[in-house]
Amino acid sequence: MEFLVKSTRPETLKTATLVVAIGEGRKLGIAAKAVDQASNGALTAVLKRGDIAGKPGQTLLLHSLPGLKAERVLLVGCGKGELSDRQLRKLVASVHGVLKGLGGSDALLALDELKVKGRDTYGKTRLIAETLADGTYLFEQFKSQKADPRALKKITLVVDKAEQADAERALQHARAIATGVAFTKDLGNLPPNLCHPSYLAEEAKALGKVHKNLKVEILDEKKLKELGAGAFLAVAQGSEQPPRMIVMHYQGGKKDDKPFALVGKGITFDTGGISIKPAANMDEMKYDMCGAASVFGTLKAVLELQLPINLVCLLACAENMPSGRATRPGDIVTTMSGQTVEILNTDAEGRLVLCDTLTYAERFKPQAVIDVATLTGACIVALGSNVSGLMGNNDTLIKQILKAGETADDRAWQLPLHDEYQEQLDSPFADIANIGGPKAGTITAGCFLSRFAKNFHWAHLDIAGTAWISGGKDKGGTGRPVPLLTQYLLDRAKA
């Protein structure tokens, strides 16, 4: 889908479909008034009939209005007063739902007059474009019968001439984020018999060949053993698929600038190991690599934008399977940091691959490290599927991430990381246990990781509830938190 912005009088432009807003109470917006005047009161006549009330997201399609070059006019309700981000997304999704079913190849959206709480032209335009792009996503590479090609190829957003530069910048960022989101969705939606650690490693190497300022290094089993990554290897030892730590170093800033680091949990399938999961919905455990997928997708967005920062992306990739070689509950392993871990539950494996990867990240002397993981079901209990859980050891970093989430409409919520929770991880036999009991499971998982992040500013995003939609016909990856992470890095590029 091609997205453009243009400063024009919408009633004068030739287009397959012109979209204008109607306020609640059947009030014509600015663009709608111009269309009404050009069509000799056609919209006023429609509104008098009561066919649309103007509530947010309501639509009414009109054909061949006199005096217009547009083949169709789509009226969309915009309510009264300011819209919330959610209302805007629903409104735009409603418009796109109509447009994609039409025969026209282009559409003109004259919605610049919409007021969105807390958003300027840049923020509103970006949210509209990202929502439209998300609506075009399809994953059908394994279907024998593909969806019919959609006629709609181009959407133009009308803006005031004074705001065109801000709108252009919004579209540039939206395109990059949409690319990263789609890539993240694709990786998550792939079947686990194809998307395993070696596959992700090959994807990384292929990306490195395209971009000269991206260095890619793959750490295999032999290298992980040399590094002493005992926790990482313990997760993978029950599987036929070998583990991989994928390191991608993007150099967009000055040579001596300290990099930011993103660490992603990449468990390409999680049976739970010996602590095996119930069979129901286990197919969705292919999404346990969405932390790594979102880091990969964020890197794609950064590469498209060529942000003037240095960035290290580390993907901790393994498959967690039960077998005669698998790690047992009660086993004790030594991590790359030298700390020992008693594994009480082999289904708490994400923190084991992450802890060694966090230790490895230290060698890059990062400005800040954010790890991203579908880590705990407890996070879904606490926060549902609307916001991601957030913890960390630096207040400034936490505030930066929360702000980025608000800006990107990809929100997180901070959970406490108090010392009292650390006591739940005490082990009589090792330095630390890998679970802290049934209480505060998300927080104790964060406490576990914090022990391996003491030498840098660190934050942890638990995306167990936000990374994919579970069950039903809408099941699939969401691409979150690519918008949040990209926004965080956009903010750092400005700093």
N, C-alpha and C positions, 0 to 999 in steps of 0.2 A: 504494500500500500504506500502510495506517495502522499506526503503531507506538505502543504504549502501555506504561506500566509500572504494576504494581499490587502492593501488598502483600496477599497473601491465602493461604489454605490451598488449594493447587491441587486437592487431592482433593475439595474441596467445590464447585468452580465448574463451571457448565455451559459446555461448549465443544465444538466439533466434534472437535478433536484436542488432547490433553494430551501434552506431550513431557517425559519425565523421563530422568535419566541413570543409566546402569549402569556401575559401575567394572569394570576388568579383573579377571578372576577371578570374574565374575558377582556382584559386590558391589552391593547396593542403595544408592543415594545417599539423602540425607535425604528428598527429595520422593518418591522411589521407595518408600521404606519406608512413608511415609504412605499412598501409593496401595495398596501391598500389604496394609496393615492394613485399609484401607477395603473392599478387594475380597476379603477373607477368604483372603489368601495366594495370589491369582491370579498375581502376578509371581514369587513363589517357585517355584510349580509350573512356570512357563514356563522359568525359569532351570535348574531341575533337569533339564529335558529337553535342555538344551544348545543351545537355538536361537540364543543370542547369547552371545558370550564377553566382551563389554565393551571390545573394542579400539576406539581412537578412530575415530569415524565409522561404525561398524557400526550398523545400524538393524533394528528388528523392529516391525511394526505389529500391534496387537491390537485386536479389535473387541468392543464391548458387554461390558465387564467388569462383574461384579455390584457393586453398592454405590457406583457412580460416576455422576456426572452427565455426564461426558465420553463422547461417542459412540465415540471411539477413544482408544487410548493408544499413543504412539510411543516405544519405548525406543531410546535412542542410547548407544552406547559412548563412554566418556570416558577410557579408559585408566587408568593409575595415576599418582598424583602430579600435578605441575604440567604443564599443556599449554604448548606454545610458541604464538606468534601464528599460525604456519602451521597447526599442528594444530587450533587453535580454528576458524580459517577453514574448513578442510576438514570439520570436524565440523558446523559450521553450514550449510555448503553441502550436505552430505549430508542434513541434516534438511529443508532447504528443497526439495531435489530430491524428497523424498517428499511433502511438504505440497502442493506445487503440482500434483501429480497426483491429489489427493483432491478429493472433492466439497464438503468443508466450507468455510464462508466465513470461519472464524476459527480461531486456534490459540493455545494457552497454553504458553509455554516456561518450564518450571520448572528453569532451568539456573544459578540464581544461586550454587549451591554449587561450581561449577567453579572450579578454581584455575588461573590463567594467570600464567606467570612474568613478574614485573615490572609487573603490572597490578592496579589497585584496581577497585572497582565501576564507577567512571566509565569507566576505560579498557577494561574487559572489555565493558561494556554497549555502548559506542560501537562497538567492533569487531564485535560480534554484529550490531548494527543496520545498520552499513554493509555487512556481508557479505550480509545478507538483502536489503537494498535493491538491491545490485548484481545479485543473482540475479534480480530482477524485470525487468531492463532488456531491452527489445526494440527493434530498429530494423527496421521493416517497412513504412515509408511508401511504398516503391516496389514492394511486392509486391501482385499482384492479389488473392491469397488470404491473408487475415490469419490469424494464429494464433487458435484458439478462446479466448474470454475465460476467464480463470482464476477459479475460484470463490473462492479465498483473497483476502480483502480486508483482514483485520485480524490482527495478531500482537501478543499481550500478553506482556511479559516479567515474570516474577515476581521480586520483590526483597524483601529484608528492609526492614521499615518504617523503620529507622534510616538506611538507604542510599537511600531513595526519591528524595530531593532530588538526590543525585549522579547517580542513574540518569536522572532527568528532564532534567538538564542534558546528560548524554551523548546522549540522544535528540534534544534540540534541535540539538546540534552535528552529530550524524549525519545528521539530515534535511537540513540546509543543505549539508553536504559531498556527500551523495548527489545533491542537486539540481545542484550544480556539476559533479560527475562525469558525470551523465547528459547535461547540456548539452554538456560537452566531447566526450563520445563522439558525440553527434549531429552536432556540427560536423565532427569528423574523418571520420565515416562517410558524410557527404553526398558525392555525386559532384562532381568538380571543375568540371563544366560548369555547376553551380548555385552551389556554394560558392566564389566568387572574391572578390577584395578588395572589390568594390563591395557584394556580398551581406553580408559581415562588417560593412561600414560601416553598412548599413541596419539590421542587427541591433543594433548599438551605439546608433544613434539611437533605435530603438524602445525600448530599455532606458532611455535617458535620459528619455524622455517619461513613463515609469512612475514613476521615482524622482526626487523633487525635489532630493535631495542628491547627484545624479550629473550632472556637466557633461560633455558629449560634444563633441569637436571632431574634424573629419575634415580631414586635410591631403591635398589632391589633388596632381596632378603640378605644377600651376602653383606652389603653395605650396612644394612640395619643391624646385623649381628656385630659387625665391627664397631658400630657406634654404641652398642650396648642397649639397644631399644627393646628390652625384654618385655615390657608391657605391650607394645605394638605387636611384636611377633607372637605373643601368647594368644592374641585374638585370632590371628590368621592361621595358627598351626593345625586347626581341624579341617581346613579347606584345601581342595585341590588347586584353588586359584591363589597364586602367590601375591603377597602384599606389595604395595608400592607407596613410597612417600614421594609425591610429585612437588618439585620446587620450581616455581616460575618467578623470575626476577625481572621486573619491568623497570627500565631506566628512562624516566621522562624528565627528571630533575637534574640538578647539578651532581657531578660525580661524588662529591663528599657529603651530599645531603643524606641524612639518616632516613631509611625507608619506613613506611608504614607496613605492617604485616597483617595479612588475613589468613586465618587457619580454618580449614573446613573438615568436618567429619565426613569421611567417605566410605561408610560401610555399605557396600554395593548390594548385599543382601544379609539380613539379620534374622537368623532362626532363633536367636537366643543362645545358641550353643548347647551345652549340656543342660543348662537351665532353660529348656526349650519353651518356646512360646505356644499358646493355643493355636489350633489350626485356623480358626475363623479370622479372616482378613489378613492372614500372614502374607498374602500376595503383595500387600501394600508395604511390606518391609523392603521392597526394592527402593523405596523412597528414603531409606535411612542414609543415603549418600547425598541428600539434598543440601547439607551444609557445604560439602565440597563443590556441588554443582552450582550453588549460589556464589561461592567465591570465584569459581571459573567464569560464571556469567558476568560478575562484576568486573573481572579482568577484561572481558570482551568489550564492555562499555568503556572502560578506561583506555583501551587500545584504540577504539574508534574515536574517542575525544582527544587522544594524545595529551592527557593531563600532565602538567609540569611538576610531577612528583615522582619519587621512587617508591616502588611497591613490590613487596615479596608476598606471593601467594603459595601457601603450603597445603597440599591436599593429603590427608591421612587416609589411605585407601586400603581396605581389606574386606574379606568376606567372613562372616561369623557362622561356622557350621559345626554340627556335632559329628564326631567320628572317633575312632580308636585313638587318634592322636590329639584330640581336642583338649583344651584346658579344662581342668576339673574345679568345681567349687572346693576351696581349701588350699589350692595351689598358691605358692608365693613366688612372685617374680621381682626382678630387679629392674628398675626403670633406667633410662638414659641418665637421669640426674643422680643416680645412686640410691635413691629412696626405694625401699621395698614395699610391695603391695600384696596383701592377702586378698585373693579373689574369692569373695563369698558368693557372688552371683555372676555367672558368665554372660548374662544378658545386660550387665552394666559394662559393656565393652567399649562404648564410644569414648568414655573418659580415659580408657587405657591407651587407645591410639592417639588421643589428643595430648595426653600428658607428655609423651615422648616427643611429639611434634612441637609442643610449646617449648620444651627444652632445646630442641634443635633451632627454633626461631631466635633464640637468644644470641646466636653467633652473628646475626645480621645487625646487632645493636639498634633495634627498631625504636622509632619515636613512640609507637604505640602498637599493641597487638590486640586484634579482635578475633576471637574464635567463634565459629558458627556451627551449630550442631542440632540435629533432631535428637536431643539427649534424653528427655524424660517424659513419660506419660503424665507424671505429676504436674508438669507445666500446663498440659491441656486441662487438667482438673482445676488448676488455679486460675488460668487466664482464658480458657477456651481457645477458639481459633481466630480471634480478632487481633490480638497483639502478641508480640514475642516477649519472652522473659529476658531480663537484662540484669547482670551483676558485674562487679568489677572492683578493682583496688585503687581507682583514681577518680575522684569526684569530677574533675574537669573533663576527662574522657567520657564518663557516663553522661554528663550534661550535653556534650557534643553529639553523642549518639542519639539521645532523646530528641534533641532539636532537629537532627537530620531526619529522624522518623516522622516528626510532625510536618516538616517541609515536604517530604516525599509521600505523605499519606501512607506510610508503611511503619506503623507505630510499634514502640516497645514500651515496657513497663518495668521499672526497677524493683527488684526484690532485695531484701536485706542479706548481707553476707557477714553476720556478726560472729564473733569468736565462739559464742556458746554452741553454735551449730557444728563447729569443728570437732567437738568432743564425741559426736555421734560416729565419727570415722575412726575412733580408737580401735586398735587391734591388739590382742594379747601376744601375737606372734610376729607381727611385722610393723613397719613404721606407720602404716595406714591401711585401712580396709577400703575396698572399692565401692561399698554401699554403706549408708548410714541408717538403715532401718526404714520403716514405713512413713515416718513423719518428715515433712519438709524435704521430700525427695529431690525437688529441683534445686533447692538451696544447698543441700549437702553435696550434690553433684558439682555445683559451683565451688563449694569449699574444697572439694578434692582437687579441682583444676587450679585453684588459687595457690596451692602448695608448689606448683611448678611454674608460677608466674611472678615470683617475688622480685625478680631483678629487672622488671620493666613495667610500664603502664599497660594494664590489661583489662579487657572486658570480655564477657561471655554472653552470647546470644543463644537462648534455647528456642529453637523454631519448630519444636515438635508439633505444635498446634497450627502453625501458619504455613508450613512448607508445602502441604498438599491438601486437597479436598478428598475426604474419605468416602468410599462407597457410592453406589448409584451411578447414573449416567453421566454425572458431572465429575466423576473421580479423575484426579490428575494433579500434576504439579502446579503450583501457583507462581513460581518464580521469585517468591519472597525469600530473603530480604534484599534482593538486588537493588531495588530503588533506594532503600535506606543506606546500604553500604556505598552505593555510588554517590549519593548526596553527601555522605560523610566525607568522601574523598574530594568531591567538588568544593566543599567548604574548606578543606585543608589546602586545596590548590589556590584558593583566593587569599588565604592567610599570609 
